[in-house]
Amino acid sequence: MPCLLAASELSADQVIGAAYLAHAGFEREVEEALRRTGRAVLCWHGPLALTAEPPVEGPSGIPWALDTWTAPQLIPVASIKTAAAALRAIQRNWSLLSVDHHRRASLIEAALPPVSARPVVFPTPVPTAPLGGWCLLRPDLMLASATKTSPYAGGAPVLVENRTDPPSRAYLKLWEAFLAARAWPQAGEHCLDLGACPGGWTWAVAALGAKVTAVDKAPLDPRVAAMPGVSVLQDSAFALDPREHEAVDWLLSDVICYPTRLLALVRRWIEAGKARRMLCTIKFQGETDHDVAGEFAAIPGARLTHGSYNKHELMFHWARPEE
């Protein structure tokens, strides 16, 4: 990925408008998405893409980025003591992105107030305390942003896994997406899980006390099918007519299909007015289709995210305007 300059070549008076943290392996998607907004990457510093322009506006921002540093500034670093003092003068809570100069960075971090980065047990409230991000570009130059879009150090929660009950690990990306949305099904709410087999998502929402209708031509894991509140409909997700279906609180979909087909399905359910919220996986085969991703993002009430538990896919969040 060619850039205008290297991070080591930045001067203290260089304007940095935003920095985007890429999930490992998705740097290309971040750079392509930035290019589509007219932004060029000045340089990459490890997984962090620096641009001169301000952050991309809108609920989705750059959806392939795990985190966006929205107010970055370059701070000369004369010593470990002055570096820590500069950060403390801005605010209390900071998370280090250690890309280079690890020893010096760790000494600065040790001089800052501690910030908990413990693994997250789902469901748990999303942190609300301000959290900034910082890194050393050179031993004498620091990049710091007092605000960033993710409330988690490293841009994403590290989830405590359940290694015994769910039939697959797909529930992890669902949990992460719920945290990104700051909302998840509550006890007694009705969820429709499309493409449910083997039942990872159904297990996750049933464990919250929600009622779940699991839809798939393939059979559900027997342990999940036997959970309280779970009913099974062996049918195609695309065979359901939302106009004839009862209203649901959550429409969930991890269906393997082309993004354009999922887009049509989502639009049908929105037009029918039969779901309060949606959370669907947009799975890309081959090259990333940024155009269709843009069509999802343009739906009123929509937001796209990419989490640390996602593969080559985006999560489509949608809520009715009154939600």
C-alpha positions as CSV (number, residue, x, y, z in Angstrom):
1,M,0.0,0.0,0.0
2,P,2.0,3.0,-1.2
3,C,1.8,6.1,1.1
4,L,2.9,9.7,0.8
5,L,5.5,9.3,3.5
6,A,6.7,7.1,6.3
7,A,5.6,7.7,9.9
8,S,9.3,8.3,10.9
9,E,9.3,11.2,8.4
10,L,6.4,13.1,10.0
11,S,7.3,16.5,11.5
12,A,5.7,17.9,14.6
13,D,3.8,20.5,12.6
14,Q,2.2,18.0,10.2
15,V,-1.6,18.1,10.3
16,I,-3.2,14.8,11.2
17,G,-7.0,14.9,10.9
18,A,-7.8,11.4,11.8
19,A,-6.3,7.9,12.3
20,Y,-8.0,4.6,11.5
21,L,-7.2,1.4,13.3
22,A,-7.4,-1.6,10.9
23,H,-8.1,-5.2,12.0
24,A,-5.1,-7.3,11.0
25,G,-5.5,-8.4,7.3
26,F,-8.1,-5.7,6.5
27,E,-5.7,-2.8,5.9
28,R,-6.6,-2.8,2.2
29,E,-10.3,-2.5,2.9
30,V,-9.7,0.5,5.2
31,E,-7.6,2.2,2.6
32,E,-10.1,1.5,-0.2
33,A,-12.9,2.8,1.9
34,L,-10.9,6.0,2.7
35,R,-10.1,6.5,-1.0
36,R,-13.8,6.4,-1.8
37,T,-14.3,9.4,0.5
38,G,-11.5,11.3,-1.2
39,R,-9.0,10.7,1.5
40,A,-5.4,9.5,1.0
41,V,-3.4,7.7,3.7
42,L,-0.5,9.9,4.6
43,C,1.2,6.9,6.2
44,W,0.6,3.6,8.0
45,H,2.0,3.2,11.4
46,G,1.6,-0.5,12.0
47,P,-2.2,-1.0,11.8
48,L,-3.0,2.7,12.1
49,A,-3.8,4.7,8.9
50,L,-3.1,8.4,9.3
51,T,-4.9,11.0,7.1
52,A,-4.7,14.7,6.9
53,E,-8.5,15.1,6.5
54,P,-11.0,15.1,9.4
55,P,-12.8,11.9,10.4
56,V,-15.4,10.6,8.0
57,E,-18.8,11.7,9.1
58,G,-21.9,9.5,9.4
59,P,-22.9,6.6,11.6
60,S,-20.7,4.1,9.8
61,G,-17.6,6.3,9.4
62,I,-15.1,3.9,7.8
63,P,-16.8,0.6,8.7
64,W,-13.7,-1.6,8.1
65,A,-11.8,0.3,10.9
66,L,-12.0,-1.2,14.4
67,D,-11.5,2.3,15.8
68,T,-11.1,5.9,14.7
69,W,-8.9,8.4,16.5
70,T,-11.0,11.5,15.9
71,A,-8.8,14.3,17.4
72,P,-5.2,13.3,16.9
73,Q,-2.3,15.6,17.6
74,L,1.4,15.3,17.3
75,I,3.3,15.9,20.6
76,P,7.1,16.2,20.8
77,V,8.5,13.8,23.4
78,A,11.6,15.3,25.2
79,S,11.5,12.6,27.9
80,I,9.4,9.8,29.4
81,K,8.4,12.2,32.2
82,T,7.3,15.0,29.9
83,A,5.4,12.6,27.6
84,A,3.4,11.2,30.5
85,A,2.8,14.7,31.8
86,A,1.5,15.9,28.4
87,L,-1.0,13.1,28.3
88,R,-2.2,13.6,31.9
89,A,-2.7,17.3,31.2
90,I,-5.2,16.4,28.5
91,Q,-7.2,13.8,30.4
92,R,-6.9,10.7,32.7
93,N,-7.6,7.6,30.6
94,W,-5.3,6.5,27.8
95,S,-4.7,3.3,25.9
96,L,-1.4,2.6,24.2
97,L,-1.1,1.2,20.7
98,S,2.5,-0.2,20.8
99,V,3.8,-0.4,17.3
100,D,7.5,0.5,17.7
101,H,9.8,1.8,20.4
102,H,8.1,-0.7,22.8
103,R,10.4,-0.2,25.8
104,R,10.1,3.6,25.8
105,A,6.3,3.4,25.2
106,S,5.9,0.9,28.1
107,L,7.8,3.3,30.5
108,I,5.5,6.2,29.5
109,E,2.5,3.9,30.0
110,A,3.7,3.0,33.4
111,A,3.8,6.7,34.4
112,L,0.1,7.1,33.5
113,P,-2.9,6.3,35.6
114,P,-3.9,2.6,35.2
115,V,-6.7,1.7,32.8
116,S,-8.5,-1.6,33.1
117,A,-8.3,-3.7,30.0
118,R,-9.8,-6.9,31.5
119,P,-11.6,-9.4,29.2
120,V,-15.3,-8.6,28.8
121,V,-18.0,-11.0,30.2
122,F,-21.1,-10.6,28.0
123,P,-23.5,-9.0,28.7
124,T,-22.0,-6.1,30.5
125,P,-22.4,-2.4,30.2
126,V,-20.3,-0.7,27.6
127,P,-17.7,1.6,29.2
128,T,-18.7,5.3,29.1
129,A,-15.5,6.9,30.6
130,P,-13.5,8.9,28.1
131,L,-10.6,6.9,26.6
132,G,-7.9,8.2,24.4
133,G,-5.4,6.5,22.2
134,W,-1.7,7.2,21.8
135,C,1.5,5.7,20.2
136,L,5.1,6.6,19.6
137,L,5.9,7.4,16.0
138,R,9.5,8.0,16.8
139,P,11.3,8.1,20.2
140,D,10.9,11.9,20.1
141,L,7.4,12.2,18.6
142,M,4.0,10.9,19.9
143,L,0.6,10.8,18.3
144,A,-2.3,11.1,20.7
145,S,-6.0,11.5,20.4
146,A,-8.2,12.3,23.4
147,T,-11.2,10.9,21.6
148,K,-11.8,7.7,19.6
149,T,-14.9,5.9,18.5
150,S,-14.3,2.6,20.4
151,P,-14.6,2.6,24.2
152,Y,-12.1,-0.3,24.4
153,A,-8.4,-0.3,24.5
154,G,-7.1,-1.8,21.2
155,G,-10.4,-0.8,19.5
156,A,-12.3,-3.9,20.4
157,P,-13.4,-5.9,23.4
158,V,-11.6,-9.1,24.2
159,L,-14.5,-11.4,25.1
160,V,-14.5,-14.2,27.7
161,E,-15.5,-17.2,25.6
162,N,-18.0,-19.9,26.6
163,R,-16.2,-23.1,25.4
164,T,-18.9,-25.6,26.5
165,D,-22.4,-24.6,25.6
166,P,-22.6,-22.9,22.1
167,P,-22.3,-25.2,19.0
168,S,-20.0,-22.8,17.2
169,R,-17.9,-19.7,17.8
170,A,-20.2,-17.5,15.7
171,Y,-21.8,-16.1,18.8
172,L,-18.6,-14.0,19.5
173,K,-19.2,-11.7,16.5
174,L,-22.8,-11.4,17.6
175,W,-21.8,-10.4,21.1
176,E,-19.3,-7.9,19.7
177,A,-21.9,-6.4,17.4
178,F,-24.4,-6.1,20.3
179,L,-21.8,-4.2,22.3
180,A,-21.1,-2.0,19.3
181,A,-24.8,-1.3,19.0
182,R,-25.0,-0.8,22.8
183,A,-28.2,-2.9,22.7
184,W,-29.1,-6.6,22.7
185,P,-32.3,-8.7,23.1
186,Q,-33.9,-8.5,26.5
187,A,-35.8,-11.3,28.3
188,G,-39.1,-11.9,26.7
189,E,-38.4,-10.2,23.4
190,H,-39.0,-12.1,20.2
191,C,-36.1,-12.7,17.8
192,L,-36.1,-14.3,14.4
193,D,-32.7,-15.9,13.6
194,L,-32.3,-16.5,9.8
195,G,-29.8,-19.1,8.7
196,A,-29.6,-20.3,12.3
197,C,-27.8,-23.7,11.8
198,P,-26.0,-24.9,13.8
199,G,-27.4,-22.5,16.4
200,G,-24.6,-20.2,17.7
201,W,-26.7,-17.1,17.4
202,T,-29.9,-18.8,18.6
203,W,-28.0,-20.0,21.7
204,A,-26.7,-16.5,22.4
205,V,-30.1,-14.8,22.4
206,A,-31.9,-17.6,24.1
207,A,-29.3,-17.5,26.9
208,L,-30.4,-13.9,27.4
209,G,-34.0,-15.0,28.0
210,A,-35.3,-14.0,24.6
211,K,-37.7,-16.1,22.6
212,V,-36.2,-17.2,19.3
213,T,-37.5,-18.7,16.1
214,A,-34.6,-20.3,14.4
215,V,-35.0,-20.6,10.6
216,D,-32.9,-22.9,8.5
217,K,-33.3,-25.8,6.1
218,A,-30.6,-27.7,8.0
219,P,-31.4,-29.0,11.5
220,L,-30.4,-27.1,14.6
221,D,-28.0,-28.5,17.2
222,P,-30.3,-30.6,19.5
223,R,-29.0,-28.9,22.6
224,V,-29.9,-25.5,21.3
225,A,-33.3,-26.6,19.9
226,A,-34.2,-27.9,23.4
227,M,-33.4,-24.5,25.1
228,P,-36.4,-22.7,26.7
229,G,-38.0,-20.2,24.3
230,V,-36.5,-21.7,21.2
231,S,-38.7,-22.8,18.3
232,V,-37.5,-24.2,15.0
233,L,-38.8,-23.5,11.5
234,Q,-37.0,-25.7,8.9
235,D,-37.3,-23.5,5.8
236,S,-35.3,-21.0,3.7
237,A,-34.8,-17.6,5.1
238,F,-35.7,-16.2,1.7
239,A,-39.0,-18.1,1.6
240,L,-40.5,-16.1,4.5
241,D,-42.9,-13.3,3.5
242,P,-42.5,-10.5,6.1
243,R,-45.9,-9.1,5.2
244,E,-47.4,-12.3,6.5
245,H,-45.1,-12.8,9.4
246,E,-45.7,-11.7,13.0
247,A,-43.8,-8.7,14.1
248,V,-40.4,-9.4,15.9
249,D,-38.2,-7.3,18.1
250,W,-35.0,-8.5,16.5
251,L,-34.3,-9.8,13.0
252,L,-30.9,-11.6,13.0
253,S,-29.2,-13.1,10.0
254,D,-25.9,-14.9,9.6
255,V,-27.1,-16.3,6.3
256,I,-24.4,-17.2,3.7
257,C,-25.5,-15.4,0.6
258,Y,-24.4,-12.7,-1.8
259,P,-24.7,-9.2,-0.3
260,T,-27.2,-8.0,-3.0
261,R,-29.5,-10.9,-2.0
262,L,-29.3,-9.9,1.7
263,L,-29.9,-6.3,0.8
264,A,-33.2,-7.2,-0.9
265,L,-34.2,-9.3,2.1
266,V,-33.4,-6.4,4.5
267,R,-35.4,-4.0,2.4
268,R,-38.4,-6.3,2.3
269,W,-38.5,-6.5,6.1
270,I,-38.1,-2.8,6.6
271,E,-40.8,-2.0,4.1
272,A,-43.1,-4.5,5.8
273,G,-42.5,-2.8,9.2
274,K,-42.2,-6.1,11.0
275,A,-38.9,-5.7,12.8
276,R,-37.8,-3.1,15.4
277,R,-34.1,-3.9,15.1
278,M,-31.9,-5.8,12.7
279,L,-28.4,-7.2,12.9
280,C,-27.2,-9.1,9.9
281,T,-23.8,-10.3,8.5
282,I,-22.9,-9.0,5.1
283,K,-20.6,-11.6,3.7
284,F,-18.3,-10.8,0.8
285,Q,-17.1,-13.4,-1.6
286,G,-13.9,-12.4,-3.5
287,E,-13.3,-8.6,-3.8
288,T,-15.0,-6.3,-1.3
289,D,-18.1,-4.8,-2.9
290,H,-17.9,-1.2,-1.5
291,D,-20.8,-0.1,-3.7
292,V,-23.3,-2.5,-2.1
293,A,-21.9,-1.8,1.4
294,G,-22.7,1.9,0.6
295,E,-26.3,0.9,-0.2
296,F,-26.6,-0.8,3.1
297,A,-25.1,2.2,4.9
298,A,-27.5,4.6,3.1
299,I,-30.6,3.0,4.6
300,P,-32.0,5.4,7.2
301,G,-31.3,4.1,10.7
302,A,-28.4,1.9,9.5
303,R,-24.8,1.5,10.6
304,L,-22.1,-0.8,9.5
305,T,-19.3,-2.1,11.6
306,H,-16.4,-4.6,11.4
307,G,-15.4,-6.3,14.6
308,S,-12.3,-8.2,15.7
309,Y,-14.3,-11.5,15.5
310,N,-15.4,-10.8,11.9
311,K,-13.9,-12.3,8.8
312,H,-14.4,-10.7,5.4
313,E,-17.8,-9.4,6.4
314,L,-19.5,-6.3,7.8
315,M,-22.3,-6.2,10.4
316,F,-25.4,-4.3,9.4
317,H,-27.1,-2.7,12.3
318,W,-30.5,-1.1,11.9
319,A,-33.2,0.3,14.2
320,R,-36.5,2.0,13.5
321,P,-36.1,5.8,13.9
322,E,-38.0,5.8,17.2
323,E,-35.8,3.2,18.8
